[in-house]
Amino acid sequence: MPRLAAALRGLAVAAAALMTVTALPSSATADGATGPPRSRVADGPKAPKEFVALREVDPTIIQEMRYVTPHDFMGVRVTGYRAPMCVVTRATARALHRAQRAFLRRGYSLKVYDCYRPQRAVDHFVAWAKDLDDQRMKGEFYPRVDKSVLFRDGYIAEKSGHSRGSTVDLTLVRLPARPTRPYVPGEPLSSCYGPKADRFPDNSLDMGTGFDCFDTLAHTLDPRIKGEQRANRLFLKDGLERAGFVNYDKEWWHYTFTPETFPDTYFDFPVSPRSLVRH
C-alpha cells in the first residue's frame, strides 16, 4: 500500500503537468469497423449520457492528448479537438480504471494519447491524406511510406472505431513519471522507429516505435521487435486484455473495449467539456 500511495502522489503531479499537453485507423476493418460502413453517423453537438471524461472515473491515468497539439502526423491541431481531455464511454472508462489499478500495483501507469475521436477529425485526416504536397511531418511519422499509398495500405480510412467511444490509443509509463517537453513546430524531426534515445522524447516504456508510427514495425507482434521492447508490448497487452480490451494487431497502442456500448454508431460531437454537459 505505501508503494501504491506513492505512485498515486506521483501521478497527481504528472497529470497536472500533462493536462495541457493522441492511432490512426489503419483501415475501416483495422480500426474496428467490419467491412463497408452500414452504420449511421450521429451529428448532435452533445454526447449521449453514456460518455464521460476519463478523469472523472480515474484521475490517475496520465493524459497526453496528441491531437489537440501540433505534434501529430499532420503537424496541426486536429479539427474537433477543443480540449486536452480523454472522452470515452463509461464502460470503457471503468475498464481502464481496472487495468490501471493492476498496473499501479507494479509501479506503472497507463498514458492515453487519444480516446473518442469525432467524425470531423477523421474527415480532417482524409482531407490531409489527399493533399500529397503536405509532407511536413513525414520525417517522424512515415519516413518509409509514400503518402500516396496511405489509403491503399490502410493507414487512413473514412471511418474510425474511435468515433464509437470504446477505442483508445495508449501506452505505459514507469513511475514516478518524468515530464515530457512540448513539440516545437518546425523543429528537426526524428524517425518514429529509430532508437528510443533518438526519437522525440516520451516518458513511456520503449515499445520499439513511437505512437502513430506509419510503419510495419508498429505491428504489435512484428518479429523484428525483440527483447525489452517486445516484453513491454506484451506487458501492456496482457494487462489490457485482462480488463476486457482487444488489441488491433497492426498498432501496438490501439485497444478496443468489448462489448462496445455503441457498436454501430459513429459520433461527431467535439472533444470538449461542453459536449458532456447534461441537461
C-alpha positions, 0 to 999 in steps of 0.5 A, spaced: 500 500 500 505 505 501 508 503 494 501 504 491 500 511 495 506 513 492 505 512 485 498 515 486 502 522 489 506 521 483 501 521 478 497 527 481 503 531 479 504 528 472 497 529 470 497 536 472 503 537 468 500 533 462 493 536 462 495 541 457 499 537 453 493 522 441 492 511 432 490 512 426 485 507 423 489 503 419 483 501 415 475 501 416 476 493 418 483 495 422 480 500 426 474 496 428 469 497 423 467 490 419 467 491 412 463 497 408 460 502 413 452 500 414 452 504 420 449 511 421 453 517 423 450 521 429 451 529 428 448 532 435 453 537 438 452 533 445 454 526 447 449 521 449 449 520 457 453 514 456 460 518 455 464 521 460 471 524 461 476 519 463 478 523 469 472 523 472 472 515 473 480 515 474 484 521 475 490 517 475 491 515 468 496 520 465 493 524 459 497 526 453 492 528 448 496 528 441 491 531 437 489 537 440 497 539 439 501 540 433 505 534 434 501 529 430 502 526 423 499 532 420 503 537 424 496 541 426 491 541 431 486 536 429 479 539 427 474 537 433 479 537 438 477 543 443 480 540 449 486 536 452 481 531 455 480 523 454 472 522 452 470 515 452 464 511 454 463 509 461 464 502 460 470 503 457 472 508 462 471 503 468 475 498 464 481 502 464 480 504 471 481 496 472 487 495 468 490 501 471 489 499 478 493 492 476 498 496 473 499 501 479 500 495 483 507 494 479 509 501 479 506 503 472 501 507 469 497 507 463 498 514 458 492 515 453 494 519 447 487 519 444 480 516 446 473 518 442 475 521 436 469 525 432 467 524 425 470 531 423 477 529 425 477 523 421 474 527 415 480 532 417 485 526 416 482 524 409 482 531 407 490 531 409 491 524 406 489 527 399 493 533 399 500 529 397 504 536 397 503 536 405 509 532 407 511 536 413 511 531 418 513 525 414 520 525 417 517 522 424 511 519 422 512 515 415 519 516 413 518 509 409 511 510 406 509 514 400 503 518 402 500 516 396 499 509 398 496 511 405 489 509 403 491 503 399 495 500 405 490 502 410 493 507 414 487 512 413 480 510 412 473 514 412 471 511 418 474 510 425 472 505 431 474 511 435 468 515 433 464 509 437 467 511 444 470 504 446 477 505 442 483 508 445 490 509 443 495 508 449 501 506 452 505 505 459 509 509 463 514 507 469 513 511 475 514 516 478 513 519 471 518 524 468 515 530 464 515 530 457 517 537 453 512 540 448 513 539 440 516 545 437 513 546 430 518 546 425 523 543 429 528 537 426 524 531 426 526 524 428 524 517 425 518 514 429 522 507 429 529 509 430 532 508 437 528 510 443 534 515 445 533 518 438 526 519 437 522 525 440 522 524 447 516 520 451 516 518 458 513 511 456 516 504 456 520 503 449 515 499 445 520 499 439 516 505 435 513 511 437 505 512 437 502 513 430 508 510 427 506 509 419 510 503 419 510 495 419 514 495 425 508 498 429 505 491 428 504 489 435 507 482 434 512 484 428 518 479 429 523 484 428 521 487 435 525 483 440 527 483 447 525 489 452 521 492 447 517 486 445 516 484 453 513 491 454 508 490 448 506 484 451 506 487 458 501 492 456 497 487 452 496 482 457 494 487 462 489 490 457 486 484 455 485 482 462 480 488 463 476 486 457 480 490 451 482 487 444 488 489 441 488 491 433 494 487 431 497 492 426 498 498 432 501 496 438 497 502 442 490 501 439 485 497 444 478 496 443 473 495 449 468 489 448 462 489 448 462 496 445 456 500 448 455 503 441 457 498 436 454 501 430 454 508 431 459 513 429 459 520 433 461 527 431 460 531 437 467 535 439 472 533 444 470 538 449 467 539 456 461 542 453 459 536 449 458 532 456 454 537 459 447 534 461 441 537 461 
